[in-house]
Amino acid sequence: MTQRSVLIAGDFRCEQAVKRKRPDAKIVGVLKDLALVEYVSSEMILDEVVIDPGVTPRGETLEEWVSRFKKAFPHVAVTVLGESTGRAKAQVAPANVITSQTVVIWSPKGGVGKSFISANLACAAAMATQGQAALIDLDVYSGDIATYLDLSDGPTIIEMLPELPRLRPDGLERYAQLYGPSRLNVICSPRRPELSTLVGVDHVKQLLSLATRRWGLLYIDTAPDITSDLLGEAIDAASAIVLVVTQDVCALKQGKTALEILRKLGIPDNSVHVVLNRCSKDSPLPEHKVEEYLEKRLASAVPDDRKAVERSVFQGKPVVLYPKTEIAASIWKLLSQVSPGLPLPDVDKRQHKTRRFKFW
C-alpha cells in the first residue's frame, strides 16, 4: 500500500497530532506560511494538506483560503484540525525540520562528479536547516564522501551493522560523523573495499528507516551500478532523485537511458531532477542542447571550475562554503529546485535576484 503524502501547515504540535492519528502517513513538510504551502503544493505530488486552525493566511480568512486552494489543487485533500491541536503562538519555537525528504543522488556513469554534487548539496541543506540534514554514502565499494569532507578517522557504516536491529533513530548519532562547518551528519562507506560485501539490502532498509525518522532531510550518494540491489532499495525509499550528467556524449546517452528506466519504474517525472555538472560554455553541447536531447529541463548547471573543485577537495571543504562564487550559487539553485521551501542564505539571494523564492 502506498503511503499517503501529507503536507502540514502548523507547528510541531500539529505535526505530532498528525503522527498520532495517522502513523502510516508520509509527512513531506511542516510549514507555517500558507503562501509557502501553495508553492510547495505546485512543486510536489501531495495527497493531503493538514492545517492547524491557528495558521492564518494574509489578506483573507482561512475558509476563503481553503476554498481557493481546493479550486487550484482539486486532487489534494484539505483537513483543518480541531482546536485540540493547539494554536500557533508567536512564542512557540518553529519546528526544527521544515521539510522531510529522502534524496538519492545517482548517475549510471562513473566519473561525472556525483559524489561532489552529493557532498555539496547535503552541506547546503544542513546549512539551511541548521544541522537537520544527513548524508549516507551508499557507494560502499568506492565511496569518496569521506575524502570530500575530510572525515577519514571516524566510524563508518560497518561499525553499526551489528547494532542495527536494536538501534533507535537517535542511536545513529554514535555512528554518524559531524562535519563541523555545516553541521552535516555523515554516515561514511567502508574504508576497506573487502568489507563492502557485509552491507546487505536488509541493512540498508533498516538504516534508511531509522535515518528518515532521525533527520528531516536525508541525502544518499549511490554507486553507478544500475543492477545494484542497494541502489534499488535507495530508489524505492526516495522522494526525489538527482541525476548527474555532464556534456560528455557517453554520459548524456546513459543519462537518457536512466531517465527512461526511472519512468518505467513509475517514478514521477517531477521527482527527478537533472543537474549538468562541469558545464562549459565552450562545449559543442550547450545547456539548451542537453535539455533537448534529454527531453528534460535542467534543475541546475554547475560550471566547470577546476581550480575551485581542486581546492575544495584538497581542503576537505565543499564549495558551498566559499561565498560569492558561481559554482556555489549553482549548488544553492539545485537545492532550491530539489527541496523547495528551504531558506536560502543572503549571499545567494544577492546573486540571484530573479530566483523563484522571492518571499525570502
N, C-alpha and C positions, 0 to 999 in steps of 0.2 A: 504494500500500500504506500502510495506517495505521500510524503509529509506535506502538510498544509503550510504554505509560506505566509507568515504574519508579520506585518509592519506595525509597530506600536507608536502612537502619539501620546507621550506622557513621560513619567519619570520612572525611577527604579521600582517604586511600589506598584505601579501599573504593570511593569514587566513581571514582577513576582506573582501578581494576581493572575496574569495570563498563564504563566508556567504552572500554577496550581490547578487551574481549571482545564488547561489543555497541555498536558505534559508531552504529547506527541507532536505538537506544533513546532515548526521551524521558525524561530524568531530571527528575521533578517535585519532588523534595525530597531533602535529605540531613539526617537527624536522628540523634540519639544517645540518644534515650529511646524505648523500646518502647511505653510508655504513650501517648506522643505519636503514634507510628506508628499505633496503633489508632484514635486520634481522627481523624487525617487520612484514614485509610482509610475512615472512615464519612462523610467530607465530600467526598471526591473520587473520581472514577472511575479505578481503577487496574487494570493488568493483572498486575503482579507486585511483590512486596516482596523485596528482596535484603538479607540480613542478614550483617554481619560477626560471626563466632563470638565475638569478644571483647566484644560488647554483651550484657549480661546483664539480664534482667528482674528486677523486685523481687518477692521472695517466692515464686519458682518457678524451675525450671530452664528453659533455653532450649527444650528439647524439649517441656516442658509448655506453654510459651507458644505455640510454633508449632502444637501440636495444638489449643489453644484458639482461636487466631487462624483456623485453617483452618475450624473449625466456624462461627465468626462471619462469616467472609468466604469462602465456598466458591468464589466466582468469581475470587478473587485468588490467583495462584500465589505460592509461597514458596520462596525459594532461600537456603540458608545457604552462604556461600562457604567455601572451604578455608582452612587455616591460612596459606597462602602470601600472603594479602592483608594479613596483619599484624593484630595485636591492638590494640585501642584502649587507650591508656595515659593515665594522668592527666596526664603532662607534655606530651602531644601537643596542640597548639592545635586548637580546633574549626575546622571548615570556615568560610570567610568567608561563604558563602552557605548559608543553612539551607533555602531553598526556591527553586524555579525556576518562574516564571510569566510569561506574556505576557497582560496585562490590557488590554482595549480599553474605553475609556470613550466612550459614544455616546448620542445622543438624536436621533430623527428630527425633532425640533422645535428650532429655534434659540431662544436667549434663556432657557433653563431653568437656566443656571449650570453647564453641562457642563465648561467649562474650569476653573472654580473648583473643582469636585469633583476634576478630574484633578490640578491642581496640589497640592491639599491631600492627596489620597490618596497620591500619589507621594512627597511630602515626608515623610509619616508613615512610609511604607515605608523610605525612606532612613534616617530616624532609628532605626527598629527594627533595621535591618541594618548600621548604621554605614557607610553610603555605598554599599552594594551594590545600588543601585536606579537606574533611569534613566527619564526621561520624554521621549517623542518627540512633538512637535507635528505631526501629520499633517493638521491643518486648514490646508492650505497656502495657501488664498486669504484667510482671515481669522482666523488663529490669534492667540490672546491670551495664550498661556503666558508669553511674554517680558515682557508687561506685568504679569501677576500676580506674577512673580518678579523684576521689575526687572532684566532681562537684555537690554537693548536694544542693547548695543555689541559683543557678541562674534560669533563665527561662527554661521552658520545651516546648514540642510541643503543650501543651494545650493552652498556652498564645497566640500562633499565629493563632489558628483556626479561630477566628472571622475576622482576617485581611487577611487571605489567598486569597480571591477573588480579593482583591485590592492591594496585595503585589507585589512589583517588586523584581527581583533577589537580588539586593543589600540590600533590606529591611530585608532579612533573618538574617543579622548580628545582628539585635536587639534581635533575639530570639536564636541565637547560642552562646554557651559559648566557650571561647577560652582557650584551655589547653596550658598554657604558655610554658612549657619546649619544646614542639614540634610544637607549633603554629597550632595545630589541631583545626578546628572548629567543635563543637559538638552540635547536637540537641538532647536533652535528652527525654526519655519517661516520661509519667506522674508519679508524686511521689506517688499518691494515686490510687490504682487499680480501685476504683469505677469510676474514671474519664476516664478510658480507653475506655469505650463504646462511648465516644464522638468522638473518632477518627475514621472516616469512609474512605471508599475507595476513594471517591472524594477528600477528604483532602490529602490523600497520593499521589494521582495522581498529584494534584496541587503542592504539596511540592516537589516531585521529579522533576517535570518540572522546577521549579524555581531553585532548588539546582544544577541541571546539567548545568544550564546556569551561575550560580554564581561560582561554583568551578569545576576545571578540573577533579579531582579525587573524586568520591563520594563512600563511603562505607556504607553499610546498614546492621545493625545487626537485625536479624529476630527471630520470635518465632518458636519453633519446630513444631507447629501445621500445618500439611500439608494442612488441609482444610481451613486455614485462608485466607480470601479474601485479607487481607493486604499483606500477603506473596505472593499471586498470582500476585498482582499489582507490587510488587517489582521485582519479577522474570521476568515479562513482560518487565520491564524497564532495566533489567540487560544486560550488555555487557559481564560480566564474573560472574561465581558463584564459591564460595569457599565452598566445602562440608567438614565438620569437622567430623572425626571419631576417635575412639580410638581402642585399641586392645581388648576391650570387645566384646564378641561374639554377644551380642544383638545389640550393636552399629554398628558392621560390617554388620549384617544382614539387619538392617534398612537402612544403608548407601547404600548397594547394591540395595535395592528396590528403594531408592531415585534416584540412577543413571538411573535405568530403566524408572522411571517416567519422568525424565528430557529428556531422549532420545525420549520417546513417545510424549513429548511436542514439539519436533523438535528443541531442543537446541543443537547446535553443540558440539560434544564431546570435541573439543579443547578449548571450552569456559568454561568447568567445570574443576576445579582444586581441587583435594582431598588432604587434609592435615591430617596427622596422629598425633593427639595430645597425650601428655603423653606417648610417646613411651619409652618402657622399653626393654632393651636388654635381660632381664630375662624372657620375655613373651614367652609362647609356640607358639605365632603367631608373628614371626619377620616380618620385613618390606616386604621382598620378598613374604612371605606367604599372607600378606594382599593384595599386588598387584595382586597376582594370584587369590585370591578369588574375589576381586572386578573387575578383568579384566581391571585394570586402573592403570597407573603409578602414584605414589605419587609425588605431587608437592614439598612437604617437610615433614619431620618428626620432630616434636617438642619434645625434650627429656623430660622425667618425672623428673623435678627438683622441688620437692615440696617446698624446702626452698626458692628458688628464686621466685616462684609464690606467696607464702605466704608473703614474704617481699614486693613484688610488690603490692599486694592488700592492705596490711596494710598501706603502704606509699602512695597509690594512684599514683604510678609511674610505668608505663609499663616497662617490662623487656628490651625493645629495647633501653632504656636509660641507661642500665648498659652495658658498653662496655666489650669486651673480654670474653663474656660468650657464651657457646654453645647454650643455649636456644635463646639468642638474634640473633645469627648467623642464626638459623633455620628460624626465622621470616623474616630476610632480604632475605634469599633464597626464601621463599614463595613469598615475594613481587616481586622479580626478575622474578618469573615464571608467576605471575598473571598480573603484569604491566610491561612488558618488555620495556626497554628504559629509565627507571629512573636511575639517577646516584646513585651509592651506596657509603656509607661512606668508608673512608680509612681503618678504623679498620676492616671492613667486607672484604675488598679486601685482607688484610694480612692473614685473617683466611681462606679464600677460594681462593687460588691462581689458582685453576683449574676451577674457576667459568666461566660460559658461557660468561659473559660480559667483556671479556679481554681488550677491547679497552678503558675501563676506568682505 
